[in-house]
Amino acid sequence: MSEPPGTTVSLADAPSTDAPSKPLTAQRVQPLRRPGRWIVTVAVLVVVAQFVHGLVTNSFYQWDRFGYWFLRPTILDGLVITLEVAALSAVLGLLGGILLALARLSKSPVLRAASWTYVWALRSIPLIVVLIFLYNFSALYQTLSIGVPFGPAFFSFDESKLATDMAVAVVGLSLNEAAYAAEVVRGGILSVDQGQHEAASALGLPKGYQFRRIVFPQALRSITPNYVNQLIGLIKSTSLVFYVSLLDLFGSAQTMGSTYPGDIVPLLLVVTVWYLILTSVVSVIQFYVERHYARGATRSLPPTLIQKLRTGVTDLRARIRREAAV
């Protein structure tokens, strides 16, 4: 705004720029307020508190009976069978999945068609149907033989002697697991950059060496999280082997529940907690496997739980010092 003619402006009337002010480092930065986040957080905490309160105070859960059954020999024997079935099925299923994936990526049309048909069939048939079919397999084929098709047999054996309850469970779960693992492995191999294949071929490396030392280690970064999901599903699927007369963890609880009908709920809670423990252990192993194969792919490795705790404690101490200084 211009001054009227004849008016003089003194420098004393101008605003002073020499007023003392705090340096920027000493000024406290006000965080952005997010009321929506706080409302949702409080709502979640209220729901969790109500759930825990109901879980602890409801006498229907019979926590004293839960403690009685949790480490009973019958339950632990079933747990051992569950671990055996899951471990054998996971190894055999992964090996079968790798072979199926390589066949699916093969240049042979016969291998590609056979692999695709297997994956299509086993992913379409429910697991319980596969297990029951294998359990009654001896009714269709009393003897199995190896020899020339439509010709003489070199070896023959009684199927009923080989098809034990454990064998039926492991074979059924492995066949089912191999179909899903094949797609996981195939997706991991396809995720490797094509330049890696071209560079390995340019160096004249054999195909087997390329796959073992270059392609597959890089594919594991993509395979690991997906296959661990399959592994967790496999652990839970072991509960179906009860229907082929194998007393795993779930089968043992079911048997005890039939004998002690008043303890059905605590027995189900025992099974639930054990499955939670098993899947949690697998998840921890998954984290360290992913962290191992992330070397060279990321600028910094993801922190472990101990490192996160140390960082949290350090940040909390620094915040306390800043609050005391202000």
One Martini backbone bead per residue (centre of mass of N, CA, C, O) as a GRO file, in nm:
protein
  326
    1MET     BB    1   0.095   0.036   0.026
    2SER     BB    2   0.081   0.361  -0.038
    3GLU     BB    3   0.190   0.665   0.048
    4PRO     BB    4   0.134   0.969   0.109
    5PRO     BB    5   0.223   1.265   0.037
    6GLY     BB    6   0.478   1.370   0.268
    7THR     BB    7   0.550   1.092   0.383
    8THR     BB    8   0.746   0.948   0.634
    9VAL     BB    9   0.964   0.667   0.692
   10SER     BB   10   1.077   0.493   0.956
   11LEU     BB   11   1.290   0.245   1.065
   12ALA     BB   12   1.149   0.207   1.345
   13ASP     BB   13   0.869   0.110   1.212
   14ALA     BB   14   0.995  -0.138   1.136
   15PRO     BB   15   1.036  -0.456   1.145
   16SER     BB   16   1.211  -0.668   1.330
   17THR     BB   17   1.491  -0.909   1.256
   18ASP     BB   18   1.646  -0.943   1.561
   19ALA     BB   19   1.480  -1.148   1.692
   20PRO     BB   20   1.481  -1.392   1.897
   21SER     BB   21   1.538  -1.745   1.810
   22LYS     BB   22   1.503  -2.066   1.765
   23PRO     BB   23   1.643  -2.322   1.664
   24LEU     BB   24   1.547  -2.580   1.468
   25THR     BB   25   1.664  -2.812   1.655
   26ALA     BB   26   1.489  -2.700   1.918
   27GLN     BB   27   1.237  -2.753   1.780
   28ARG     BB   28   0.924  -2.889   1.800
   29VAL     BB   29   0.770  -3.146   1.638
   30GLN     BB   30   0.453  -3.180   1.523
   31PRO     BB   31   0.251  -3.424   1.493
   32LEU     BB   32   0.030  -3.580   1.305
   33ARG     BB   33  -0.299  -3.603   1.336
   34ARG     BB   34  -0.489  -3.930   1.391
   35PRO     BB   35  -0.798  -4.009   1.484
   36GLY     BB   36  -0.875  -4.266   1.326
   37ARG     BB   37  -0.650  -4.448   1.431
   38TRP     BB   38  -0.728  -4.430   1.733
   39ILE     BB   39  -1.011  -4.545   1.711
   40VAL     BB   40  -0.937  -4.819   1.591
   41THR     BB   41  -0.742  -4.906   1.814
   42VAL     BB   42  -0.944  -4.903   2.047
   43ALA     BB   43  -1.144  -5.104   1.924
   44VAL     BB   44  -0.949  -5.343   1.906
   45LEU     BB   45  -0.875  -5.355   2.209
   46VAL     BB   46  -1.161  -5.412   2.309
   47VAL     BB   47  -1.206  -5.677   2.157
   48VAL     BB   48  -0.962  -5.829   2.270
   49ALA     BB   49  -1.037  -5.802   2.570
   50GLN     BB   50  -1.307  -5.953   2.548
   51PHE     BB   51  -1.195  -6.218   2.441
   52VAL     BB   52  -1.000  -6.282   2.674
   53HIS     BB   53  -1.208  -6.272   2.899
   54GLY     BB   54  -1.387  -6.503   2.787
   55LEU     BB   55  -1.158  -6.718   2.776
   56VAL     BB   56  -1.095  -6.714   3.090
   57THR     BB   57  -1.399  -6.708   3.236
   58ASN     BB   58  -1.503  -6.946   3.081
   59SER     BB   59  -1.605  -7.263   3.195
   60PHE     BB   60  -1.641  -7.425   2.923
   61TYR     BB   61  -1.323  -7.473   2.866
   62GLN     BB   62  -1.166  -7.616   3.087
   63TRP     BB   63  -0.855  -7.553   3.185
   64ASP     BB   64  -0.788  -7.795   3.366
   65ARG     BB   65  -0.823  -8.011   3.138
   66PHE     BB   66  -0.620  -7.893   2.949
   67GLY     BB   67  -0.372  -7.943   3.134
   68TYR     BB   68  -0.413  -8.252   3.148
   69TRP     BB   69  -0.398  -8.313   2.819
   70PHE     BB   70  -0.148  -8.172   2.684
   71LEU     BB   71   0.080  -8.409   2.810
   72ARG     BB   72  -0.027  -8.660   2.721
   73PRO     BB   73   0.071  -8.952   2.576
   74THR     BB   74  -0.150  -8.965   2.360
   75ILE     BB   75  -0.097  -8.684   2.239
   76LEU     BB   76   0.211  -8.717   2.183
   77ASP     BB   77   0.185  -8.956   1.991
   78GLY     BB   78   0.016  -8.801   1.782
   79LEU     BB   79   0.229  -8.580   1.732
   80VAL     BB   80   0.447  -8.763   1.614
   81ILE     BB   81   0.280  -8.859   1.372
   82THR     BB   82   0.236  -8.583   1.250
   83LEU     BB   83   0.537  -8.519   1.201
   84GLU     BB   84   0.601  -8.760   1.021
   85VAL     BB   85   0.396  -8.711   0.798
   86ALA     BB   86   0.478  -8.418   0.730
   87ALA     BB   87   0.778  -8.466   0.663
   88LEU     BB   88   0.751  -8.681   0.442
   89SER     BB   89   0.549  -8.525   0.261
   90ALA     BB   90   0.723  -8.274   0.212
   91VAL     BB   91   0.963  -8.409   0.073
   92LEU     BB   92   0.813  -8.572  -0.146
   93GLY     BB   93   0.646  -8.335  -0.259
   94LEU     BB   94   0.887  -8.157  -0.347
   95LEU     BB   95   1.023  -8.357  -0.536
   96GLY     BB   96   0.775  -8.398  -0.714
   97GLY     BB   97   0.743  -8.097  -0.790
   98ILE     BB   98   1.012  -8.062  -0.937
   99LEU     BB   99   0.964  -8.276  -1.155
  100LEU     BB  100   0.700  -8.154  -1.265
  101ALA     BB  101   0.815  -7.876  -1.339
  102LEU     BB  102   1.029  -7.979  -1.539
  103ALA     BB  103   0.823  -8.120  -1.721
  104ARG     BB  104   0.658  -7.860  -1.786
  105LEU     BB  105   0.939  -7.718  -1.909
  106SER     BB  106   0.967  -7.904  -2.122
  107LYS     BB  107   1.007  -8.001  -2.472
  108SER     BB  108   0.827  -8.234  -2.411
  109PRO     BB  109   0.500  -8.313  -2.475
  110VAL     BB  110   0.464  -8.557  -2.289
  111LEU     BB  111   0.561  -8.431  -2.023
  112ARG     BB  112   0.371  -8.190  -2.022
  113ALA     BB  113   0.104  -8.352  -2.028
  114ALA     BB  114   0.151  -8.528  -1.777
  115SER     BB  115   0.190  -8.298  -1.574
  116TRP     BB  116  -0.076  -8.147  -1.623
  117THR     BB  117  -0.265  -8.386  -1.555
  118TYR     BB  118  -0.176  -8.430  -1.267
  119VAL     BB  119  -0.236  -8.150  -1.156
  120TRP     BB  120  -0.532  -8.138  -1.238
  121ALA     BB  121  -0.630  -8.390  -1.079
  122LEU     BB  122  -0.517  -8.335  -0.782
  123ARG     BB  123  -0.660  -8.045  -0.760
  124SER     BB  124  -0.962  -8.166  -0.797
  125ILE     BB  125  -0.924  -8.373  -0.579
  126PRO     BB  126  -0.997  -8.453  -0.282
  127LEU     BB  127  -0.811  -8.563  -0.023
  128ILE     BB  128  -1.011  -8.762   0.110
  129VAL     BB  129  -1.051  -8.929  -0.149
  130VAL     BB  130  -0.760  -9.023  -0.184
  131LEU     BB  131  -0.734  -9.170   0.089
  132ILE     BB  132  -0.972  -9.370   0.057
  133PHE     BB  133  -0.877  -9.496  -0.204
  134LEU     BB  134  -0.604  -9.604  -0.091
  135TYR     BB  135  -0.729  -9.771   0.144
  136ASN     BB  136  -0.900  -9.940  -0.102
  137PHE     BB  137  -0.689 -10.058  -0.315
  138SER     BB  138  -0.694 -10.372  -0.256
  139ALA     BB  139  -0.977 -10.420  -0.394
  140LEU     BB  140  -0.852 -10.375  -0.689
  141TYR     BB  141  -0.539 -10.458  -0.599
  142GLN     BB  142  -0.384 -10.731  -0.465
  143THR     BB  143  -0.154 -10.704  -0.686
  144LEU     BB  144   0.181 -10.604  -0.769
  145SER     BB  145   0.366 -10.528  -1.076
  146ILE     BB  146   0.683 -10.572  -1.258
  147GLY     BB  147   0.705 -10.510  -1.617
  148VAL     BB  148   0.572 -10.592  -1.910
  149PRO     BB  149   0.348 -10.476  -2.099
  150PHE     BB  150   0.150 -10.742  -2.171
  151GLY     BB  151   0.346 -10.922  -1.995
  152PRO     BB  152   0.578 -11.017  -1.804
  153ALA     BB  153   0.661 -11.053  -1.463
  154PHE     BB  154   0.920 -10.981  -1.236
  155PHE     BB  155   0.746 -10.846  -1.003
  156SER     BB  156   0.563 -10.933  -0.696
  157PHE     BB  157   0.309 -10.802  -0.461
  158ASP     BB  158   0.145 -10.740  -0.172
  159GLU     BB  159  -0.049 -10.468  -0.107
  160SER     BB  160  -0.156 -10.511   0.192
  161LYS     BB  161   0.141 -10.513   0.324
  162LEU     BB  162   0.219 -10.210   0.233
  163ALA     BB  163  -0.067 -10.076   0.320
  164THR     BB  164  -0.034  -9.891   0.554
  165ASP     BB  165  -0.138  -9.632   0.732
  166MET     BB  166   0.120  -9.464   0.690
  167ALA     BB  167   0.152  -9.507   0.384
  168VAL     BB  168  -0.119  -9.390   0.296
  169ALA     BB  169  -0.078  -9.106   0.415
  170VAL     BB  170   0.187  -9.029   0.271
  171VAL     BB  171   0.104  -9.079  -0.021
  172GLY     BB  172  -0.146  -8.898  -0.032
  173LEU     BB  173  -0.005  -8.629   0.054
  174SER     BB  174   0.220  -8.633  -0.161
  175LEU     BB  175   0.046  -8.627  -0.415
  176ASN     BB  176  -0.096  -8.361  -0.342
  177GLU     BB  177   0.158  -8.182  -0.290
  178ALA     BB  178   0.297  -8.206  -0.571
  179ALA     BB  179   0.091  -8.042  -0.734
  180TYR     BB  180   0.140  -7.768  -0.582
  181ALA     BB  181   0.453  -7.757  -0.589
  182ALA     BB  182   0.483  -7.738  -0.895
  183GLU     BB  183   0.367  -7.447  -0.921
  184VAL     BB  184   0.565  -7.310  -0.731
  185VAL     BB  185   0.826  -7.386  -0.880
  186ARG     BB  186   0.751  -7.278  -1.159
  187GLY     BB  187   0.713  -6.983  -1.068
  188GLY     BB  188   1.005  -6.946  -0.962
  189ILE     BB  189   1.153  -7.001  -1.229
  190LEU     BB  190   1.001  -6.777  -1.398
  191SER     BB  191   1.112  -6.533  -1.209
  192VAL     BB  192   1.365  -6.554  -1.347
  193ASP     BB  193   1.570  -6.392  -1.523
  194GLN     BB  194   1.655  -6.432  -1.853
  195GLY     BB  195   1.951  -6.331  -1.831
  196GLN     BB  196   2.057  -6.567  -1.661
  197HIS     BB  197   2.030  -6.784  -1.878
  198GLU     BB  198   2.202  -6.643  -2.096
  199ALA     BB  199   2.464  -6.619  -1.932
  200ALA     BB  200   2.502  -6.922  -1.876
  201SER     BB  201   2.507  -7.006  -2.177
  202ALA     BB  202   2.750  -6.824  -2.262
  203LEU     BB  203   2.951  -6.991  -2.063
  204GLY     BB  204   2.885  -7.309  -2.106
  205LEU     BB  205   2.696  -7.430  -1.911
  206PRO     BB  206   2.542  -7.671  -1.784
  207LYS     BB  207   2.218  -7.733  -1.722
  208GLY     BB  208   2.243  -7.851  -1.436
  209TYR     BB  209   2.424  -7.624  -1.323
  210GLN     BB  210   2.234  -7.390  -1.378
  211PHE     BB  211   2.007  -7.490  -1.193
  212ARG     BB  212   2.163  -7.535  -0.916
  213ARG     BB  213   2.348  -7.242  -0.911
  214ILE     BB  214   2.137  -7.018  -1.046
  215VAL     BB  215   1.827  -7.062  -1.064
  216PHE     BB  216   1.726  -7.196  -0.796
  217PRO     BB  217   1.836  -6.993  -0.582
  218GLN     BB  218   1.657  -6.758  -0.699
  219ALA     BB  219   1.379  -6.908  -0.682
  220LEU     BB  220   1.362  -6.936  -0.365
  221ARG     BB  221   1.253  -6.651  -0.302
  222SER     BB  222   0.967  -6.739  -0.424
  223ILE     BB  223   0.915  -7.027  -0.304
  224THR     BB  224   0.918  -7.013   0.006
  225PRO     BB  225   0.650  -6.863   0.086
  226ASN     BB  226   0.462  -7.053  -0.079
  227TYR     BB  227   0.552  -7.330   0.045
  228VAL     BB  228   0.488  -7.267   0.339
  229ASN     BB  229   0.188  -7.255   0.296
  230GLN     BB  230   0.174  -7.552   0.213
  231LEU     BB  231   0.295  -7.665   0.477
  232ILE     BB  232   0.075  -7.564   0.664
  233GLY     BB  233  -0.151  -7.714   0.516
  234LEU     BB  234  -0.028  -7.995   0.566
  235ILE     BB  235  -0.044  -8.000   0.873
  236LYS     BB  236  -0.357  -7.974   0.872
  237SER     BB  237  -0.411  -8.228   0.680
  238THR     BB  238  -0.333  -8.456   0.888
  239SER     BB  239  -0.626  -8.477   1.016
  240LEU     BB  240  -0.731  -8.685   0.782
  241VAL     BB  241  -0.588  -8.961   0.873
  242PHE     BB  242  -0.816  -9.062   1.062
  243TYR     BB  243  -0.983  -9.191   0.809
  244VAL     BB  244  -0.723  -9.422   0.797
  245SER     BB  245  -0.654  -9.520   1.101
  246LEU     BB  246  -0.474  -9.271   1.205
  247LEU     BB  247  -0.330  -9.161   1.514
  248ASP     BB  248  -0.313  -8.861   1.549
  249LEU     BB  249  -0.372  -8.577   1.700
  250PHE     BB  250  -0.672  -8.567   1.622
  251GLY     BB  251  -0.736  -8.870   1.665
  252SER     BB  252  -0.672  -8.878   1.968
  253ALA     BB  253  -0.881  -8.666   2.051
  254GLN     BB  254  -1.128  -8.816   1.939
  255THR     BB  255  -1.098  -9.070   2.112
  256MET     BB  256  -1.110  -8.926   2.389
  257GLY     BB  257  -1.388  -8.791   2.334
  258SER     BB  258  -1.545  -9.064   2.328
  259THR     BB  259  -1.462  -9.145   2.623
  260TYR     BB  260  -1.474  -8.815   2.704
  261PRO     BB  261  -1.735  -8.611   2.648
  262GLY     BB  262  -1.668  -8.371   2.860
  263ASP     BB  263  -1.366  -8.315   2.690
  264ILE     BB  264  -1.393  -8.190   2.404
  265VAL     BB  265  -1.308  -7.894   2.427
  266PRO     BB  266  -1.021  -7.925   2.554
  267LEU     BB  267  -0.919  -8.107   2.324
  268LEU     BB  268  -0.950  -7.897   2.099
  269LEU     BB  269  -0.757  -7.694   2.233
  270VAL     BB  270  -0.508  -7.870   2.224
  271VAL     BB  271  -0.494  -7.896   1.918
  272THR     BB  272  -0.482  -7.595   1.855
  273VAL     BB  273  -0.218  -7.529   2.006
  274TRP     BB  274  -0.033  -7.727   1.857
  275TYR     BB  275  -0.077  -7.608   1.575
  276LEU     BB  276   0.027  -7.326   1.648
  277ILE     BB  277   0.313  -7.417   1.718
  278LEU     BB  278   0.392  -7.545   1.448
  279THR     BB  279   0.337  -7.295   1.263
  280SER     BB  280   0.529  -7.103   1.415
  281VAL     BB  281   0.791  -7.254   1.360
  282VAL     BB  282   0.770  -7.237   1.053
  283SER     BB  283   0.768  -6.924   1.038
  284VAL     BB  284   1.050  -6.881   1.157
  285ILE     BB  285   1.203  -7.043   0.945
  286GLN     BB  286   1.109  -6.873   0.706
  287PHE     BB  287   1.249  -6.609   0.782
  288TYR     BB  288   1.548  -6.719   0.769
  289VAL     BB  289   1.538  -6.821   0.480
  290GLU     BB  290   1.467  -6.553   0.345
  291ARG     BB  291   1.713  -6.400   0.462
  292HIS     BB  292   1.927  -6.571   0.321
  293TYR     BB  293   1.811  -6.525   0.013
  294ALA     BB  294   1.838  -6.195   0.031
  295ARG     BB  295   2.118  -6.196  -0.042
  296GLY     BB  296   2.183  -5.949  -0.291
  297ALA     BB  297   1.869  -5.832  -0.329
  298THR     BB  298   1.924  -5.640  -0.086
  299ARG     BB  299   2.053  -5.380   0.097
  300SER     BB  300   1.895  -5.501   0.354
  301LEU     BB  301   1.829  -5.695   0.601
  302PRO     BB  302   1.597  -5.818   0.782
  303PRO     BB  303   1.509  -5.790   1.093
  304THR     BB  304   1.513  -5.925   1.380
  305LEU     BB  305   1.366  -5.949   1.679
  306ILE     BB  306   1.609  -5.849   1.845
  307GLN     BB  307   1.667  -5.599   1.670
  308LYS     BB  308   1.391  -5.467   1.714
  309LEU     BB  309   1.417  -5.436   2.021
  310ARG     BB  310   1.670  -5.263   2.024
  311THR     BB  311   1.555  -5.031   1.855
  312GLY     BB  312   1.317  -4.964   2.043
  313VAL     BB  313   1.486  -4.895   2.294
  314THR     BB  314   1.656  -4.671   2.165
  315ASP     BB  315   1.418  -4.487   2.081
  316LEU     BB  316   1.301  -4.451   2.366
  317ARG     BB  317   1.549  -4.314   2.493
  318ALA     BB  318   1.563  -4.074   2.297
  319ARG     BB  319   1.281  -3.963   2.362
  320ILE     BB  320   1.329  -3.911   2.663
  321ARG     BB  321   1.560  -3.710   2.628
  322ARG     BB  322   1.400  -3.498   2.463
  323GLU     BB  323   1.184  -3.446   2.678
  324ALA     BB  324   1.386  -3.352   2.903
  325ALA     BB  325   1.513  -3.114   2.740
  326VAL     BB  326   1.233  -2.955   2.704
   0.00000   0.00000   0.00000
